[in-house]
Amino acid sequence: MEHEENFQRFVKLRLGVSDIEIELSTRAETAHATNLMTIQTQHSLDIFSRNLDPFLYEQTPFIAALSQLCLRNRKARIRFLVQQPADAVRQCQRLVELARKLSSSIELRQPHADYRHHNEAFLIADRCGLIHRPFSDRFEGTANFNAPIPAQRRTDFFTEVWERSAVNPEFRRLYL
């Protein structure tokens, strides 16, 4: 019952409309906010993660939402910056395989070594929705479905890192 009550505060949140900062305190709340925001995304997702957080990004609802986004919009742009590619490939096989299949829409890169100590995690949806976790190894954080200014700051940082990043061989398909 308490679990359902916690999710009631997400019911009316709309990407690009709802400017309410929601505190996230559990893995379930963070996963719910992630899935809800991804379902509503129309154009772009930028995700900065240590190891692709399998409890968030390897789950069926997220994979399905990502697939639907790519099917709905052939020009969708989904970018992941992953600091520990080997862990990500081992723990998130379905997501990595989806990225390989939809390589024109989904890209995975490893940040340059200059950013290896950057310990936050975040998701930016359509340049206005933001889920931010100050510590990548914890699920506590905030979600806001319409925070264009903070989302733009994170997008600027993400783009800076992206431009200095590279595709790690772990993310490439091996043809034998």
Secondary structure as UniProt FT lines:
FT   HELIX           2..8
FT   TURN            9..12
FT   TURN            15..17
FT   STRAND          22..24
FT   HELIX           27..40
FT   STRAND          44..49
FT   HELIX           54..57
FT   HELIX           60..72
FT   TURN            74..75
FT   STRAND          77..82
FT   HELIX           85..91
FT   HELIX           93..101
FT   TURN            102..105
FT   STRAND          106..110
FT   HELIX           113..115
FT   TURN            116..117
FT   STRAND          121..125
FT   TURN            126..128
FT   STRAND          129..133
FT   TURN            136..137
FT   STRAND          141..144
FT   HELIX           148..163
FT   HELIX           169..171
//
